[in-house]
Amino acid sequence: MTFLTKVLVLSWLKQLDSQISGEIGPEISHLSQLKSLNLSVNHFSGPIPSQIGDCTRLQHLDLSVNSLSGNIPSTLGNLLTLKNLNLADNLLNGSIPKSIFHIPTLKLLALSLNRLTGFIPSNLGNATMLQILVIGNNQFTGSLPFSINNLENLTYLDASSAGLEGEIPLGYGGCKKLKYLDLSFNQFASLPPQLGNCTNLGQFSVVGSRLTGTIPSSFGQLTNMSLLYLSGNFLSGKIPPEIGNCTSLSDLQVDTNQLEGRIPSELGMLNLTSLSLFTNRLTGEVPMSIWKITSLEYLFLHENSLFGELPVEVSELKQLRNFTLFSNNFSGMIPQSLGLHTTQLILVDFEHNSFNGPIPPNLCSGKQLVKLFLGFNTLHGTIPDDIRNCPTLTRLILYDNNLSGLLPNVWANPNLLYLDLSNNYFTGQIPATFVDKLTNITEINLSMNRISGVLPQELGNLLQLQALNLSYNALEGPLPSQLANCTKMLKFDASHNMFNGSIPTALRTMYGLLTLDLSENHLTGGIPSSISQLQSLIELRLGGNSLGGTIPSAIEELKKLGILNISTNGLTGDIPSGFSKLETLEQLDASHNHLTGTLASLAEIHVLTQVNISYNLFTGQIPASLLNSSFYSFVGNPGLCIDCVHNNCDANLTRNLRRCTGASSRKQKGLTKFLTGMVALGTSALLFAIVVLTGLFILQCRRQREKHDTEEMYNDKEEEDDDTLFRKVMRATEDLDDRHIIGRGAHGTVYKASLGSQDGVYAVKKLMFGGSDQERNKSMVREIETVGKVRHKNLVRLEEYWIRKDYGLLLYRYMNNGSLHDILHEVTLRGTIGYIAPEYAFTSTRTMESDVYSYGVVLLELITRKKAADDSFADDDAGFDIVRWAQSVWSESKQIELVVDRGLCDNMHDSIVIREQVTQVLHVALSCTEREPSRRPSMTEVVRQLENVLYAPANHSAEEDQGGPSGTPVHEIIELAS
């Protein structure tokens, strides 16, 4: 800029966006007449020269959007006529010089988007002419100085992302002219009620600033406010109804807080265009006044605890574009007229509610709908033509409903990218024309339906397809080789169907495939060696088929493989030695095959934390690297053994698997193998003869002694029985006359004995021993003696018993409430409070779904150590049973420590694995106890999920394998489910 030094009378210089680079030199001081300097949007670098303070006539200085660095020179305070100072969007550091706030004429100060640090000077309030202050996106410390209340002319303040903390000191003085205030993304403490004094405030934003406390009711005084953003804080309490007084308010966003209570109906008096209340703790029904805000364009109420039905008035919100209600408790039918007048709809998300009835037929009447999410409800019927022909639709999610009927022949949605129809009741075949117009689709999920027939080869025309899930259907026939045309496929799941034939070798062209799951089908043939070309494969599941042959050595080429399941097939041969090259393999399940050889090739896979090779024909020593596994991983292999050096094995392994025998024990010194064998044979024969003769002698003696003991026992007991009570019983029943019989059973007859007013009424059960089997009779006598000692609140107490040679008598207090048969076949409540599924109150019928519910309750008891109807729930707002308590605590906190037993918490702190397993078991329990029976998994699915928990990647310690000191082993949970 040396050329400028000759232009001494220059008063105005503007080089905006001129791509000028270099530094601003000290020669700038020669421009003593300069009044306005604008060098913004260039490539200047280096420091701002302190000599700029010599340009004392400057009124406007704009150096923004450059790469200037260093400190802001304090000499700027010499520019006493400066009105506008803009240094934003540079690389300036250090603190703000105090001298700047001595400039009496300063109206605009913009320092945002720099790297400034330190405290904001306390003399900020001296710049009383300041109207615009922009200091956001810096790294200050401390809070705004209280002197900011002296800035009576301040209209615009942006201090967002500035690193500020503490209290917000505004509203105590001169904020009457303040119209714009953005304090977002700081760490302020709370919202002061004094902010209600800033009555001209039009836009106020404190987003993501960790605010606590409540929203002040004084905000109702801000009648000029059009925008209020308080999202992403920790605000609690209720939404103040006084907000309804903010008559200019058009955009209210208080989402992602901890607000509770009902939505105030007063909000319905506002002409809102956007209302965001999502992710709070709001309850109750949405006021009717909200559904009548005809100006609404964006309504976000998701992730609360709102309930009730949608009124038909919602269909009259003609400006509505985005409408989300997911993760609430809404019920009833979605108004069938929705979309008929709301023609601007772009997003509709009602997932995870309890809506029923059909899908509204006109949701895409305006031809603008982009995303429709209705999953996890109880909707029924078919998919409307309006949805199938919606040209703008990109994502359609209808999973977990009761939708039925045949799959549509044609989907006229050329822009559809994601289609999820899983877990419904769709039937029939997949039509060949199903995908004709889905040319851009990337993901299709048709799992858990009732789809049958063969897979159309036309699926291979979906060249953009990345994920295809067809699992849990009744599809059959061979897998079409045309699927190999889907070269962008990342995940292909065709498990749990009836596919047959061999695995197509053409699938090798799916080079990017990450997951291939063909498990639980009827596939035959071998595992193709061409599978080695799927170099990106992370998860390969082929279990539960009829695959034969050997494991191809080509699998060793799958360098990224993390999960391999080839269980329950007919595989033979050894595990290839090249398995040692699978350095990323974490889970291996080769159980239930006919594999042979040793496990040596697994010894070098250091990340292999979960292995199951049970029920094969493996032999030899289990590698030391696998000794942390559960013994369940090795059962059914009688040829396997363990060598526990320094007792480093899990206790279950040592109890259930044999130890390896050293070679030296088979070579005794001085004896040939032949001589050793002969000696052993002779010795064995001699010992066998001795044992047989001794056994016969002992058996004869025992029979004589038992006969004597039994006779003696009967005689002794008869002598003891010669008492008053026995005589009274026999007299009352007339020596057990048939006239006193009150019942007969498989093991005896019951008599009623009335012994008078003092002794009461008894029931006498006569048990017939019969036959000459003294051992059986003796066993029955022992059982009678044992029963006589049992005491339990739910068992009728045995008062006395008498034994004779041919029969025994049991004496009970007479109970006049009927028999066990009456109880079992009564029509009153069947089940135990706390375990009964909710629908039982309406149907009084036990179903498979209600059994799943009861099992889920048991799971919750196991991991929480609380009873199903624990007294601790009595004062809890969540309800009085374990299900509602667990659902409430988990949905509000997502903290596993608040749900499970304290003993398990200690284990979870020590092991991430245990924490993950317990969390997954909790998820299983909560899914089993879903209120809607149709949402509960089958017990088969429960077992599968728990097995996934059991065999998930884990580095178990001995204590973890046994469930820990306070836990419950997942093995036992699975057995309980089975």
Buried (B, 14 or more C-beta within 10 A) or exposed (E): BEEBEEEEEBBEBEBEEEEBEEEBBEBBBBBBBBBBBBBBBBEBBBBBBBBBBBBBBBBBBBBBBBEBBBBBBBBBBBBEEBBBBBBBBBEBBEBBBBBBBBBEBBBBBBBBBBEBBBBBBBBBBBBBBBBBBBBBBBEBEEBBBBBBBBBBBBBBBBBBBBBBBEEBBBBEBBBEBBBBBBBBBBEBBBBBBBBBBBBBBBBBBBBBBBBBBBBBBBBBBBEBBBBBBBBBBEBBEBBBBBBBBBEEBBBBBBBBBBBBEBBBBBBBBBEBBBBBBBBBBBBEBBBEBBBBBEBBBBBBBBBBBBBEBBBEBBBBBBBBBBBBBBBBBBBBEBBBBBBBBBBBBBBBBBBBBBBBBBBBBBBBBBEBBBBBBBBBBBBBBBBBEBBBBBBBBBBBBBBBBBBBBEBBEBBBBEBBBBBBBBBBBBBEBBBEEBBBBBBBBBBBBBBBBEBBBBBBBBBBBBEBBBBBBBBBBEBBEBBBBBBBBBEBBBBBBBBBBBBBBBBBBBBBBBEBBBBBBBBBBEBBBBBBBBBBBBEBBBBBBBBBBEBBBBBBBBBBBBEBBBBBBBBBBBBBEBBBEBBBBBEBBBBBBBBBBEBBBBBBBBBBBEBBBBBBBBBBBBBBBBBBBBBBBBBBBBBBBEEBBBBBEEEEBBEBBBEBBEEBEEEEEEEEEEEEEEEBEEEEEEEEEEEEEEEEEEEEEEEEEEEEEEEEEBEEBBEEBBEEBEEEBBEBBBEBBEEBEEEBBEEEEEEBBBBBBEBEEEBEBBBBBBBEBEEEEBEEBBEBBEEBEEEBEEEEEEEEEBEBBBBBBEBBBBBBEBEEEEEEEEEEEEEEEEEEEBBBBBBBEEEEEBEEBBBBBBBBBBBBBBBBBBBBBBEEBEEBEBEBBBBBBBBBBBBEEEEBEEBBBEEBBBBBEEBEBBBBBBBBBBEBBBBBBBBBBEBBBEBEBBBBBBBEBBBBBBBBBBBBBBBBEBBBBBBEBBEBBE
